[in-house]
Amino acid sequence: MKKILIMFLAMFIASSIPAFAFYSDMQETHWAYKQIKQLSEKSVVVGYPDGTFKPDENVTRAEFASMAIKALGQEHTTVAQPVLFTDIDNDFWAYDAIQKAIYFDLISNPEHGGHFRPYDSVSRAEALSIAVNALTTEQISEQKAKYVLSKVYKDSANIPNWFIIPAGKAEILGMVVCAPDKTGIMDADRPATRAEVTAILYNMMEQAKLNPNAKLAEAMRKKTGEGYVIENAYVQGAVGTIPAGSIVPIKVATVLGTQISNNGDPFIAKTPQNFITKDKYILLYKGTDVKGQVCQVKPGKLFVRNGVLTLSTDTLVTPNDQAVIEHGTADVTVKKTKFMEWIRKIFKGEKIMLLPDGTVYVKLLDTIKVDLTNGWIFE
């Protein structure tokens, strides 16, 4: 009875303690709690080493570009022609994210050799403008935008000219974020807080699922093509899965054989065509490198044994230069007629030789999950 009373008391105390977020300075009652929680779970926003989120701190322009690209799931996109800036170079931590933000038209394409101002705080106007730029929106006039804004914001007359139309679009789409103590105030030029930025990005993500801009729509489209069908592969949303145990062909680039290879000899191969689902979604692209080594080799000896050649794979290198660990195994065999199979059972001594471009079928030992929009493998 005493144990039951103690347990009941513990449950009562636990239910009486206010619920806190995973950040020590965030409570569920915070106006942006939901957005901060969800975007933290997706690693779009992160906290500080001391376990805080600091929702009222500002965000730099470089940080916001990085957050926006992560929010849209485009951190693995490759940009062929980067824009040059005088205040950042390709060693800058957010260089790639900034280039992607420009490529996807989130940021107006500046002149080569201009300034990006990566350490300046991103303003509310800049953050909302980038969020709107991620979308395909209905065109509105400046007059309509001013009318819409004047009905809601006491400081609408102070909104910069360049931001009037984006602000009007953001208001129509319900994307403008105002803290409870700032209701009815646009504060366009004020630096956006981390809480405001997170809420703006959350709204952008939701809208982009429905109406992304043209470049994002193409990037977010699941890619299709012809190729080798992996029958047991399946798709959930934008993620394709190749289950462990799947059998796939690869073409080796080096000569391998029972009489010339040794255990541990490395080899490299390629996928000879796209690996696809039944619905033709591309799982692995043609030309993906497959690396591994010879894991078992026994020379063929007349009347003693047929040659044995077994390969193991350990690495995939995709066309977008992503290297991931992937384990597989393949027994190299010689294609034989029924008669020759019978002969080799009696007169042993078969030798196996695999020439460049020779095909081997690999049994995958690991499950592979792929982002079907960009070919990125989840590790």
Summary of the structure (lengths in Angstrom):
residues: 379
radius of gyration: 28.8
end to end distance: 50.2
largest distance: 95.4
contacts: 1160
relative contact order: 0.11
helix: 30%
strand: 23%
